[in-house]
Amino acid sequence: LQLAMQQLPEKQRIVFNLRYYDEMPYQQMSKVLETSEGALKASYHHAVKKIEDYILNH
């Protein structure tokens, strides 16, 4: 998982860490990162997809 996460762009890596490991709600992340909840959800979704693809192909 760590190797897959290293492949992510910085923003996606931050969002993934906050959501997956810290279990931070999107509303709180939105305030901390000054980004809309929709953008955060999209970033998290893309991060999960990239991690899945990396794990399946390596």
mmCIF file of the C-alpha atoms, coordinates in Angstrom:
data_MODEL
# 
_entry.id   MODEL 
# 
loop_
_atom_site.group_PDB 
_atom_site.id 
_atom_site.type_symbol 
_atom_site.label_atom_id 
_atom_site.label_alt_id 
_atom_site.label_comp_id 
_atom_site.label_asym_id 
_atom_site.label_entity_id 
_atom_site.label_seq_id 
_atom_site.pdbx_PDB_ins_code 
_atom_site.Cartn_x 
_atom_site.Cartn_y 
_atom_site.Cartn_z 
_atom_site.occupancy 
_atom_site.B_iso_or_equiv 
_atom_site.pdbx_formal_charge 
_atom_site.auth_seq_id 
_atom_site.auth_comp_id 
_atom_site.auth_asym_id 
_atom_site.auth_atom_id 
_atom_site.pdbx_PDB_model_num 
ATOM 1  C CA . LEU A 1 1  ? 0.000   0.000  0.000   1.00 0.00 ? 1  LEU A CA 1 
ATOM 2  C CA . GLN A 1 2  ? 2.829   2.388  0.836   1.00 0.00 ? 2  GLN A CA 1 
ATOM 3  C CA . LEU A 1 3  ? 4.469   1.887  -2.572  1.00 0.00 ? 3  LEU A CA 1 
ATOM 4  C CA . ALA A 1 4  ? 1.161   2.512  -4.303  1.00 0.00 ? 4  ALA A CA 1 
ATOM 5  C CA . MET A 1 5  ? 0.592   5.670  -2.278  1.00 0.00 ? 5  MET A CA 1 
ATOM 6  C CA . GLN A 1 6  ? 4.004   7.015  -3.268  1.00 0.00 ? 6  GLN A CA 1 
ATOM 7  C CA . GLN A 1 7  ? 2.809   7.015  -6.884  1.00 0.00 ? 7  GLN A CA 1 
ATOM 8  C CA . LEU A 1 8  ? -0.058  9.404  -6.122  1.00 0.00 ? 8  LEU A CA 1 
ATOM 9  C CA . PRO A 1 9  ? 0.088   13.148 -6.734  1.00 0.00 ? 9  PRO A CA 1 
ATOM 10 C CA . GLU A 1 10 ? 0.616   15.051 -3.484  1.00 0.00 ? 10 GLU A CA 1 
ATOM 11 C CA . LYS A 1 11 ? -2.966  16.312 -3.176  1.00 0.00 ? 11 LYS A CA 1 
ATOM 12 C CA . GLN A 1 12 ? -4.447  12.838 -3.661  1.00 0.00 ? 12 GLN A CA 1 
ATOM 13 C CA . ARG A 1 13 ? -1.959  11.372 -1.189  1.00 0.00 ? 13 ARG A CA 1 
ATOM 14 C CA . ILE A 1 14 ? -2.932  13.937 1.459   1.00 0.00 ? 14 ILE A CA 1 
ATOM 15 C CA . VAL A 1 15 ? -6.658  13.388 0.916   1.00 0.00 ? 15 VAL A CA 1 
ATOM 16 C CA . PHE A 1 16 ? -6.225  9.614  1.001   1.00 0.00 ? 16 PHE A CA 1 
ATOM 17 C CA . ASN A 1 17 ? -4.212  9.762  4.236   1.00 0.00 ? 17 ASN A CA 1 
ATOM 18 C CA . LEU A 1 18 ? -6.706  12.034 5.963   1.00 0.00 ? 18 LEU A CA 1 
ATOM 19 C CA . ARG A 1 19 ? -9.690  9.956  4.923   1.00 0.00 ? 19 ARG A CA 1 
ATOM 20 C CA . TYR A 1 20 ? -8.320  6.404  5.080   1.00 0.00 ? 20 TYR A CA 1 
ATOM 21 C CA . TYR A 1 21 ? -5.926  6.545  8.021   1.00 0.00 ? 21 TYR A CA 1 
ATOM 22 C CA . ASP A 1 22 ? -7.259  9.465  10.066  1.00 0.00 ? 22 ASP A CA 1 
ATOM 23 C CA . GLU A 1 23 ? -10.921 8.793  9.149   1.00 0.00 ? 23 GLU A CA 1 
ATOM 24 C CA . MET A 1 24 ? -11.461 12.540 8.861   1.00 0.00 ? 24 MET A CA 1 
ATOM 25 C CA . PRO A 1 25 ? -14.923 13.527 7.576   1.00 0.00 ? 25 PRO A CA 1 
ATOM 26 C CA . TYR A 1 26 ? -15.038 15.343 4.231   1.00 0.00 ? 26 TYR A CA 1 
ATOM 27 C CA . GLN A 1 27 ? -16.592 18.385 5.907   1.00 0.00 ? 27 GLN A CA 1 
ATOM 28 C CA . GLN A 1 28 ? -13.612 18.763 8.232   1.00 0.00 ? 28 GLN A CA 1 
ATOM 29 C CA . MET A 1 29 ? -11.112 18.108 5.422   1.00 0.00 ? 29 MET A CA 1 
ATOM 30 C CA . SER A 1 30 ? -12.850 20.800 3.400   1.00 0.00 ? 30 SER A CA 1 
ATOM 31 C CA . LYS A 1 31 ? -12.168 23.368 6.116   1.00 0.00 ? 31 LYS A CA 1 
ATOM 32 C CA . VAL A 1 32 ? -8.577  22.253 6.720   1.00 0.00 ? 32 VAL A CA 1 
ATOM 33 C CA . LEU A 1 33 ? -7.601  22.077 3.036   1.00 0.00 ? 33 LEU A CA 1 
ATOM 34 C CA . GLU A 1 34 ? -9.841  24.953 1.914   1.00 0.00 ? 34 GLU A CA 1 
ATOM 35 C CA . THR A 1 35 ? -11.332 22.819 -0.855  1.00 0.00 ? 35 THR A CA 1 
ATOM 36 C CA . SER A 1 36 ? -14.914 21.822 -1.625  1.00 0.00 ? 36 SER A CA 1 
ATOM 37 C CA . GLU A 1 37 ? -16.216 18.504 -0.356  1.00 0.00 ? 37 GLU A CA 1 
ATOM 38 C CA . GLY A 1 38 ? -16.981 17.469 -3.942  1.00 0.00 ? 38 GLY A CA 1 
ATOM 39 C CA . ALA A 1 39 ? -13.377 18.035 -5.010  1.00 0.00 ? 39 ALA A CA 1 
ATOM 40 C CA . LEU A 1 40 ? -12.141 16.049 -2.018  1.00 0.00 ? 40 LEU A CA 1 
ATOM 41 C CA . LYS A 1 41 ? -14.478 13.154 -2.765  1.00 0.00 ? 41 LYS A CA 1 
ATOM 42 C CA . ALA A 1 42 ? -13.269 13.119 -6.362  1.00 0.00 ? 42 ALA A CA 1 
ATOM 43 C CA . SER A 1 43 ? -9.617  13.201 -5.259  1.00 0.00 ? 43 SER A CA 1 
ATOM 44 C CA . TYR A 1 44 ? -10.210 10.331 -2.834  1.00 0.00 ? 44 TYR A CA 1 
ATOM 45 C CA . HIS A 1 45 ? -12.014 8.288  -5.485  1.00 0.00 ? 45 HIS A CA 1 
ATOM 46 C CA . HIS A 1 46 ? -9.185  8.836  -7.994  1.00 0.00 ? 46 HIS A CA 1 
ATOM 47 C CA . ALA A 1 47 ? -6.590  7.958  -5.352  1.00 0.00 ? 47 ALA A CA 1 
ATOM 48 C CA . VAL A 1 48 ? -8.354  4.700  -4.484  1.00 0.00 ? 48 VAL A CA 1 
ATOM 49 C CA . LYS A 1 49 ? -8.617  3.791  -8.167  1.00 0.00 ? 49 LYS A CA 1 
ATOM 50 C CA . LYS A 1 50 ? -4.915  4.497  -8.776  1.00 0.00 ? 50 LYS A CA 1 
ATOM 51 C CA . ILE A 1 51 ? -3.930  2.467  -5.717  1.00 0.00 ? 51 ILE A CA 1 
ATOM 52 C CA . GLU A 1 52 ? -6.098  -0.455 -6.846  1.00 0.00 ? 52 GLU A CA 1 
ATOM 53 C CA . ASP A 1 53 ? -4.619  -0.317 -10.342 1.00 0.00 ? 53 ASP A CA 1 
ATOM 54 C CA . TYR A 1 54 ? -1.074  -0.168 -8.968  1.00 0.00 ? 54 TYR A CA 1 
ATOM 55 C CA . ILE A 1 55 ? -1.614  -3.137 -6.657  1.00 0.00 ? 55 ILE A CA 1 
ATOM 56 C CA . LEU A 1 56 ? -3.196  -5.236 -9.406  1.00 0.00 ? 56 LEU A CA 1 
ATOM 57 C CA . ASN A 1 57 ? -0.384  -4.513 -11.865 1.00 0.00 ? 57 ASN A CA 1 
ATOM 58 C CA . HIS A 1 58 ? 2.676   -4.819 -9.601  1.00 0.00 ? 58 HIS A CA 1 
# 
